[in-house]
Amino acid sequence: MGKNLYITTAIPYVNGTPHIGNALDYLIADIWTRYQKQNGREVRFQVGTDEHGNKIAAKAEAAGLTPQAYTDSMYPNFEKLMKKVGASYTDFIRTTDAHHIGATQYIWQQLQPYIYKGSYEGWYCVGCEAFVTDKEATENNGICPDHNQPYQRLSEENYYLRTSAFTDQIREAIEKGKMRIVPEFRKKEFLELIKDGLQDVSISRPAKHLSWGVPVPGDPTQVMYVWIDALANYITVLGYPDRPEWQAFWPAEVQVIGKDILRFHAGIWPAMLLGLGLPLPKKLLVHGFIDSGGQKMSKTVGNVVDPNEIIDQYGLDAFRYYFSRHIPTLDDGDFTWEKFENAYNNELGNDLGNVVQRVASMIMRYQAGVIGDARQTEHDTKKYHDAMNNLEFNKAVDEVWISVRALNQYIENVKPWEVAKRLDTDPEAEGHLSDILGHCVGVLLQVGDLLVPFLPDTAAKIHATFETGVVVSQAGVLFPKIYLHTPDPRASKQQTA
């Protein structure tokens, strides 16, 4: 890994409100970014919004606005969420930005040797803004499984990108790990999908069917199909082709995507890059979907979870904790309010918050707040760093929690309060107690370091409490108990008393 690193997130359509999957993209990329920065690297971290296409034009018309006015009113919803989940991004792009539009037209011209005109008839899903093969349409009984709406039969004249010409190069890059698809089972899925070769893709639509988009250079009757425009953002945001600084950060070290858009990122995007003579991204990190109580989240079922609501009720680090530890980074996960609140009260409140408070108050009580020799205990962190490097962030947090729980157990076993009772009678008690509490502080400082990418605020508070050598009391407890979705055990105790 060089010193300059680049991570990207998928740019969502602005035609709806941000959902939990968008928040997961930003969170995963942010954890990686903070971890790399902590290790002395410079990271550019891209986010943005996808603002062209028929879906946008239709929503704008329904709202009585021009498409541009509509996108101007919608993109801030996404920007707010990025900031709210604590994403430390460096670059924000809108596909309606003038530089991006010019750069995308330049890319089209550079890909000219691989572009040809042809007529197309096939099944089209408006929700995906994508054509599907006859085979796929039949397997899905003529209905898109992601959008639950029938495919439409379309026939039109378009431009095509000769993606098929790059099949062997793309397959080899994936098989040899030059462009790694993580996890392995997604790599296998994609290789199976292209076993008969990549299909050429339609990359334009007649302007009469799609007016809101980037015009095709030299042909005013056609507009660029949204995927060409959207995928280009990963390099145009860096300044490609006219601002030389893009070269210091491309190829991307990691591109974070959901499993539903893997085929575009592992098929069309590499073909575009190879056609431009540019290196492929090093890794595609493919995360899964988040269900709710084993069911797909959907507005009709009414089980959609708003990330804003979680953060407003429990705080940002509580959100970051659950979605980094209890949702597997590389697979599907599940959220229910009960699971979330149990994790908040038991793991954050009892395991971590409690031990920080206990150690701080014992040092205040027994040593007038002076920490003494806080040996940075070298608890073996190899498994943590391996998990981070393998992009399995949930496993890295598990490792931190092993330390947190071990520290709680250690305090129960050595009982510092018993040692404190002997301070007046046993000349060795003072040194022994100082060693015990110094060890506790050492573990907590290390926990604080390991939590920087995940729970930045909590990590800062742990450091602020202990790092000066004197306990600096923080206002309030780290994770005050909250019972909005589970019974409050304190209430039942009062009833039985």
N, C-alpha and C positions, 0 to 999 in steps of 0.2 A: 504493500500500500504506500502510495506517495504521500506527500504532506497535504496536497490539495485534493479534497474529495467532494463528490457531488452526489446528492440523493434527490430523487424525484417522487412526486405523488401524482396519482391520476387526477386529471382536472374534471370536476363534475359539471354536469349541465346546470344552468341557473334557472331552469323552468320550474323547479320545486324548492322546497325548503331543505336545508342540509339534514342528513340522517346519520344514524350511528355508524354506518360504514364509512362515511366521509371522515368522521371524527377518528375512527380507527386508523385510517390512512395517515392522518396528520400525527397521531400519537406514536405510531410505529416509527415513522420517519424522524420524529423529534427525539425519541429515545436513542436511536442510532446516532443522530447528530450530536446530542449532548455527550454521549459516550466517546465519540471520536474527538470532540473538542477537549474533553477532559484529558485525553491522551495526546494533546498537543498538535492536533491536526486542524487545518483550516477547511471548513465545510461550507459549500453552497447548497442550500436546501430550497427547492422550488415548490411552490403551490400555485394554484390559479383556477380560472373558471373557463368553461367551454361555452361559447356564446352564440354559435351559428347553428343553422339547421331549421328544418320545418317545424319541429316541436316548439322552438322558441318563437318563430314567426306566428304560429297559431295562437300561442299564449298571449303574445303581444296584441294581436288583433282582438282577441276576446276581452283584453283589458282596455282596449281603445287607445293603445299607445303604438308608437313606431317601435320596431324591434330594438333599435339602439336605446331608446328611452326606457324600454322594458328591462333590458339587460342592465342598464345603469341603476335601475331601482332594485334589482335582484342580487347582483353580485355581492353587495355588502353583507348579506346574510351569511355568506360563506366566509368572508373575511373575519366577521365577528366570531364565528365558531373556531376558526384557526387560532385566533388570539386567545379565545376562551379556554381551549385545551392546552394552552401554553406552548404552542408550536413556535420554535425559534427560527422561523424561516428567514431566508435572506432575499428571496426573489418571488415576486407575485406577478403573474401574467394573466391578462385577459386576451382571449383570441380576437377581440375586436381592436386591440392595440395596433396603431399604424405600423410600428416596426415589425410586429409579428405578421401582419398581412403582406407587407412587402417581402419579408424573408420567405414566407410560404410560397409566394409567386416565383421567387428566385429558385427555391427548391424544385418546384414543378418544372422550371426550364432546365435545371440540371439533370432531372430524371427523364428528359425528353427521349433519349435513346431507348428507354424501356416503356414508353407510353404509346398506345395505339388506340384507334377508334373502332368501336364495334357496337353491334346492337345487342341488347340484352333482354331476355325474357326470363322471369323467375319469380320466386316467392320472396316477399319483402316484409320485414317487421318494422312498423313505424316506431315502436318503442325502442328497439335496438338501433334504429336507423341502419339496418344491415340486411343484405340479401342472404338467404340460406339456400343450401342445396336441396334438390328434390328429395333426396334421401332423408335429410334432416326434417323437412316439412312432413314427410310421411310418418317418420318415427314419432313425431310430436302431434300426430293427428291433425295437422294443419293449424295448430295453435302454439304460439310462442310460450314456452314454460315460464320464462322470466316475467312476461308482461300480461300473460293470460288473455291474449287477444289474437284473433285469426290473422294468419299471414295474408297479404294482398298479392294478387298476380299483377306484375308490372311488365310492361314492354317498352323499352326506350333505347335511344342511341346515346352511348356514353363513351368517355375515355377509360381505358384500362391500364393498370400497371402490371407489367409482366413479372409478377411475383414468382411465377413458376421457374423463371430463369435462375432464381437464387436458392431453390430448394436444397441442393446438395451442400452449398456453403452454410446455410442456416442449420441444416441437420447436423453437419459436422461440428459447427460451433457449439451446439447444444450438447452433443454426445461427448465432445472432448472437454467440456467445461469452460470453453472460452466465453460463452454466455451461459452462466449457470442458472437453471431454473430451480428455485428452492421453494417448497420441499421436493424431494426426489419423485414422489408419486405424481406430482403435477407435470414434471418433466416427461414422465412415461406417458401420461395422458396426451400431452401435446404431440409427442413423437408418433403415437398411435394415430392421432388425427391427421398427420401429414404423411402417413406411410405411403400413400399413392401420389405424393407430391403436393406442393402448395398450388392452390388454384389462383389464376390471375384475378385481380379484384377491380371492380368498377370504382373509379376514383372521381367521377363527376356525375352531375345530374343536369338534365336540361333546365335552363334558367326559368322556363315557364312552369316547371314543377318545384323548383327550389330557387327562390330569389335571394334568400338571406344567407349569404356565404361569401367566400372569397372568389372573385371572378377568375376564370381560367385565362391565363395570359394568351392573348392573340385569338381568343374565341369567345366573344360576348354572349354566344347562345348557351354557354355551359358555365356551371358554377362548381367549385371544388366540393367534393363529397366530404362530409364533416370529419371522417377519420384521418384523412391526409392533413387537414388543417389542424386537428387536435393533436396528433402525434408529433407534428413538427415543433410544438411548443417546447419540448424538452431541450432542444438546442437553440431555438430562437430566443428563449428567455435568457440564455447565457450571452447572447449577442451575435450568434451565427446569422449571416456569414460575414458581416462587415465590421464587427468589433472584436479585435484579435484576442481579447481576454477569454473568449469562450474556449480557446484551445487549452488553457491551463486547467480546465475542469472536466472537459469531455475526454474519454467516455465516462458515463456515470458509473459510480461504484455499485450503487443499488437503485433499482427502480421498484417502488412499492405499488402493487396493484391488487385488485380483488380478482378472485378466480374467474369471474364472468367475463373479464376482458383480457384473459391470457392470450387467446388466439390472435388478437390484434397486436399485442405487444411482442409476441414471440414469432409472428408471421409477417404481418405487413410492415411493422416498424423496422425490423432488421433488414428487410428488403429495401426499404427507403434508404437506410444508412449505407448499405452496400452499394446501392445505385449512386450514392453521393460520394463514395470512396471514403466513408468515415468508419471509425472503429465501432464495434457493437458494445452495448452496455455490459458490464461484467456480471451483474447478477440481477435476476428478476425475483423479487420476494413476493410470493403469491399468498395472500391471506384468504381466509374463508369468510363465511357469512356468520352473522350473529342471530341466533334464533331466540325466541322467548318461551321458556317452558316447553322446549321441544317442538315448538311450532314456528313456521316462518313468520317473521314480522310483516304484518300487512295492515293497511288502513282499514280494510273492510272488517278484519277480525278485531281491530281496535287494540292490538297489543304492541303498537309501535312505541319505542322508547326514545324520548328526546334527550340527547346528551346535555342540552342546556339545563333541563330539569334536575338531572343527577348532580351537576356541578353546583347549581344554585342551592340545592338542599343539603349536600354533604361536603362541598368543597372540592377544589380541583384535584388535590392529591388523592382523594378517595376515588374519584373517577379514574385517574391515571393508574392507581393501584389495581382496581378490579379488572380493567381492560388490558393491563399488561400481564397480570398474573393468572387470572381466572379465564381469560379468553386465550387459547393457544395461538401463538403468533402465526403459525403456519397451517392452521386448520380451522374448521368451524367451531364456534363456541356458543354458549348459552347464557342469557341474562334473565334473571327474574329479580323483582324488587326484594324478595325474601333472601335470596342468595347474596345479593349485593349488600343488604343491611347486616346480615350475619358476618360477612367478611369484614365489613366496616367496624362493627362493634367488637368482634372477637379478635380479629387479626390485627387491625390497625389500632383499635382502642386498647384491648387487653394486652396483646403480645408486645406491641412496639411502644405505644403511647405510655402505657403503664410503667414499663421498665425504664424509660427515659426519666419519668417523673420520680420513680423510686430511687434511682441512683443519685439524681440531683439532690433530692431531699435528704438522703442519708449523708451525703458529703456536707450539706449545709448544717445538719444537726450534729454530726460527730467531728467534723474537721473545719468548722466555721467557713465552709465553702471553698477551702483550699484543696485542690485535687491531689497534690503530691506528684508522684511519678506515674504519669499515665503512659504505660508502655503500649505503643501501637502494636497490639497482639497480631502476629502474623498468622492469622487464621488462613489456611490454604485457600486461595481464591482462584485456583486454576479452573475448577468446574464453572465458576461464574464467568470467567473470561472466555472459556471455550463456548459456553452457551451464547454469550454476546456475539462472538465471531461467527457462530453457526446461525445467527439471526433467530435464535429460540429464546426470545426475551422472557417468556413465562418461566422457563427453566432457570434463568439467571435470578429472577426474583425469588424463586423457590430456594435457591442457595442462600440468599440473604436471610430468608426466614429461618433457615436451619441455624444460622448464627444467633438470630434474635431469640429463638426458642431455647437454644443451648445456654444463652446468657440467663434467661429466666430460671432455667433448671439449676444453673451454677449458684445463683443467689439463694434459691431454696435449699440447696445442699450445704453451702458454707455458712449460711445464716449470719450475715454481718452484724445484725442487731444483737446476737448472742455474744459475739466478740466484743462489741461496744460495752456490754455490761461489765466486762472485766477490765476496762481501761484504768480504773483506780487501783486495782489489786495486782494486775499482771503486767510487769514491765515490757513484755513482748507484744502485748495486745495492740498497742498503738501502731507499731510497724506492720503487724499482721493485717490490721484493719485497712491501713493505708494501701497495702499491696492488693487486697481484695478489691477495694474501690477503684484503685488505679487500673486494675485489670478490666473492671466493668467499663470504665471510661474508654480504655483502649479499644475494647470491642465495639462500643457505641460509635466512636469516631470512625472506625473502619466501616461499620454499617452505614454511617452517614456518607462516606465516600462512595460506597457501592450503590447507594440510593440516588445519587445525583442525577443519573439519566432518567430515573423513573419518577421520583417524588422530590423535585428540586426544592420546593418550599420546606418540606419536612427535613431534608438533608441540611439545608441552610440553618434551620432552627437547632438541629442536633449539634452542628458545628459551633454555632453561636453560644450554645449552653456550656460547652465543655472545652473549646479549643484554647482559651486564653490561660488555662491553668487554674482559673477560679470560676466557680459556677456562676453563670450569668442567668438569672431567672428569666424565663420567657413568660409573656402574658398568657394566661389560660392554659388548659391542657391541650396536647397535640390533637387528639381526636375525641372531643366530648361525645358522650353516648347520645345516639339518636334512635328513637323507636317510632318510625312513621308507618312501617310495614310489618313489623314483628312485635309480639307482645313484650312489654317492658317488664323484665323480671323483678324489678324493684317494686312494682305494683302488687305482684302476687305475694311477695314477702310481707308487705304491709297487711294484706288481707289475712294471712295466716297468723300474724303476730297476735 
